[in-house]
Amino acid sequence: MNPAILILVIIGGAAGGLSTLYIVFSLFGTLGFKIFRKIKYGISLFD
């Protein structure tokens, strides 16, 4: 396999993996923050 294509595949895979991890962590971070606000301040989860 061509080394240049192999490098592009690795970079593309890393970009996809990192963006997926960011989405997952931000989802749980947002949910955690909303639950924290609900418990501490009584604010609705949907605001």
C-alpha positions as CSV (number, residue, x, y, z in Angstrom):
1,M,0.0,0.0,0.0
2,N,1.2,3.5,-0.8
3,P,2.7,5.1,2.4
4,A,1.0,8.5,1.6
5,I,-2.4,6.9,1.5
6,L,-1.6,5.0,4.7
7,I,-0.7,8.3,6.5
8,L,-4.0,9.9,5.2
9,V,-6.0,6.9,6.5
10,I,-4.3,7.1,9.9
11,I,-4.9,10.9,10.2
12,G,-8.6,10.5,9.0
13,G,-9.2,7.7,11.5
14,A,-7.7,9.7,14.3
15,A,-9.8,12.7,13.4
16,G,-13.0,10.6,13.4
17,G,-12.1,8.9,16.7
18,L,-11.3,12.2,18.4
19,S,-14.4,13.9,17.3
20,T,-16.5,10.9,18.4
21,L,-14.8,11.0,21.9
22,Y,-15.5,14.7,22.1
23,I,-19.2,14.3,21.3
24,V,-19.5,11.5,23.9
25,F,-17.8,13.4,26.7
26,S,-19.6,16.6,26.0
27,L,-22.9,14.8,26.0
28,F,-22.3,13.3,29.4
29,G,-20.8,16.6,30.6
30,T,-23.9,18.5,29.6
31,L,-26.2,16.0,31.2
32,G,-24.2,16.1,34.4
33,F,-24.3,19.9,34.5
34,K,-28.0,19.9,33.9
35,I,-28.6,17.3,36.7
36,F,-26.3,19.4,39.0
37,R,-28.3,22.5,38.3
38,K,-31.6,20.6,38.9
39,I,-30.4,19.4,42.3
40,K,-28.7,22.6,43.5
41,Y,-31.0,25.3,42.1
42,G,-34.2,23.5,41.1
43,I,-33.9,24.6,37.5
44,S,-35.7,22.6,34.9
45,L,-33.7,20.1,32.9
46,F,-35.1,21.5,29.7
47,D,-33.9,25.1,30.0
